[in-house]
Each structure stands twice: as structure tokens, then as C-alpha cells.
């Protein structure tokens, strides 16, 4: 197990980084092959703006 420099990586070891990479790639693959309906861009942006507005300093 090789340790990684915290300045260069958020993972403690190269094995942790590889495990995360495999998990993330599988998640992206599932999303890309999903038959679930997509959310229109404008709707996603409106939801994001609602979140930003909620935490906006007054």
C-alpha cells in the first residue's frame, strides 16, 4: 500500500484512490445507461438557484 501526499491527493493510499475511481466509473456508467427520464437543464439550474438563494447572506 503506497501512501499519497495530501497536497496531491485527497486519498490516503493509492488503493483508496483506485477504489474510489472504480466506484465513480461504475456510477457514471449506470447513469449513462439508465432509462430514467432526464431533468431538463433549465429545471436543474432553477433548483440550484433555489439552493443558492436559501444560503445567500442578507
N, C-alpha and C positions, 0 to 999 in steps of 0.2 A: 504494500500500500504506500503510494507516494503522497507526501503532504504537499499542498499547494500554498503559495504565498497569498495571504488575504488581500494584498493590494491588487493582485492579478485575477483572483477568482473568489467567488462567494462560497465556494465549496472547500471543505477541509481536506479532502483527498481526491485524487483523480478518479477513484472508483465511485465516489459520491457524484462527481460531475458526469460520469458516464451513465450512471443510473438515472439521473435527472434527465439527461439528453434522451435516453431511450423512452422514458415515461412521456416526455414532451412530444417526441416524434410520433408516438402511438396516439396521443391525444389529438394531434393535428390530423393524422391520417383518419381517425374516426370522424372528426368534424368534416373533413373534405368528402368523405364517402357517405355522409349522413343524408337521409331523405327528409329530415325535419325541415319545415319551412324556414327560410331565412328572414331576418328582420331588415327592413329597408334602411338604408344609410341615414336618411333624414330622421327616422324614428330613434335610431341608436344615438344620434347626435343630440336629439331633444332630451333623451333620458340622461345623457352625460351632462348636458347643460343644467338640468334639474338638480343633479348631484352637486355640481359646482356652485349653483345658486344657494343651495342649502348651507354650504360651509363658507360662503362669501362673507368677509368681515363687513360689518355695517358701520 
